[in-house]
Structures are given as C-alpha cells and as structure tokens.
Amino acid sequence: MKKEFKKWLISLNCEGINSLGINEIVSRVDEELRIVRANEQERIVLEELIAAFNE
C-alpha cells in the first residue's frame, strides 16, 4: 500500500508536497500506512493525506 500511496502523492503534483519531499513523507509510514515516526505537526498532515488517499 505504501507504493500506491507514493504514486498517489506524485500524481497530485502539489508544490507543498513536492517541497516537503515525497520520499520524506513516505518514510514516516509503514507498509500499511500507519504513521511510525512524526512530530505532532507532521502527524496531522499525514493523517489528512492518508484519509484523502483512502477515499
């Protein structure tokens, strides 16, 4: 699921996501898209991205 999430992030072609770094974002989640390491701010953004991906 992590590979599909990465492809989805790339397909968004969003300046904010691109500036953060797609590999950096993906490195914060495991294969089931559970957040494995993130501070509070990153966690909020990741939760929103994962929710949008799962829609």
The 8 nearest C-alpha neighbors of each residue, nearest first, counted from 0:
[[1, 3, 2, 30, 31, 4, 32, 5],
 [0, 2, 30, 4, 3, 32, 5, 31],
 [3, 1, 5, 4, 0, 6, 30, 7],
 [2, 4, 6, 0, 5, 1, 7, 8],
 [5, 3, 1, 7, 2, 6, 8, 0],
 [4, 6, 8, 2, 7, 3, 1, 9],
 [7, 5, 3, 9, 4, 8, 10, 2],
 [6, 8, 10, 4, 5, 9, 3, 11],
 [9, 7, 5, 11, 10, 6, 4, 21],
 [8, 10, 6, 7, 11, 12, 5, 21],
 [11, 9, 7, 12, 8, 6, 13, 5],
 [10, 12, 13, 8, 9, 7, 16, 6],
 [13, 11, 10, 9, 14, 17, 8, 16],
 [14, 12, 11, 16, 15, 17, 9, 8],
 [13, 15, 17, 16, 18, 12, 19, 11],
 [16, 14, 18, 17, 13, 19, 20, 12],
 [15, 17, 19, 13, 18, 14, 20, 21],
 [16, 18, 20, 14, 19, 15, 13, 21],
 [17, 19, 15, 20, 16, 14, 21, 13],
 [20, 18, 16, 17, 15, 21, 23, 24],
 [21, 19, 17, 23, 18, 22, 16, 24],
 [20, 22, 24, 23, 17, 25, 16, 19],
 [21, 23, 25, 24, 20, 26, 5, 19],
 [22, 24, 26, 20, 21, 25, 27, 19],
 [25, 23, 21, 22, 26, 27, 20, 19],
 [24, 26, 22, 27, 23, 28, 21, 5],
 [25, 27, 23, 24, 28, 22, 29, 36],
 [26, 28, 36, 25, 24, 35, 34, 37],
 [29, 27, 34, 32, 35, 33, 26, 25],
 [28, 30, 32, 33, 31, 35, 34, 1],
 [29, 31, 1, 32, 0, 28, 33, 2],
 [32, 30, 29, 33, 0, 1, 28, 34],
 [33, 31, 28, 29, 30, 1, 34, 0],
 [32, 34, 28, 29, 31, 35, 30, 27],
 [33, 35, 28, 27, 36, 32, 29, 37],
 [36, 34, 28, 27, 33, 29, 37, 26],
 [37, 35, 27, 34, 38, 28, 42, 26],
 [36, 38, 41, 42, 27, 39, 35, 34],
 [37, 39, 41, 40, 42, 36, 43, 27],
 [38, 40, 42, 41, 43, 37, 44, 36],
 [41, 39, 43, 42, 38, 44, 37, 45],
 [42, 40, 44, 38, 37, 43, 39, 45],
 [41, 43, 45, 39, 40, 44, 37, 46],
 [42, 44, 46, 40, 41, 45, 47, 39],
 [45, 43, 47, 41, 42, 46, 48, 40],
 [46, 44, 42, 48, 47, 43, 49, 41],
 [45, 47, 49, 43, 44, 48, 42, 50],
 [48, 46, 50, 44, 45, 49, 51, 43],
 [49, 47, 45, 51, 50, 46, 52, 44],
 [48, 50, 52, 46, 51, 47, 45, 53],
 [51, 49, 47, 53, 52, 48, 46, 54],
 [52, 50, 48, 54, 53, 49, 47, 46],
 [51, 53, 49, 50, 54, 48, 4, 7],
 [52, 54, 50, 51, 49, 48, 4, 47],
 [53, 51, 52, 50, 49, 48, 47, 7]]
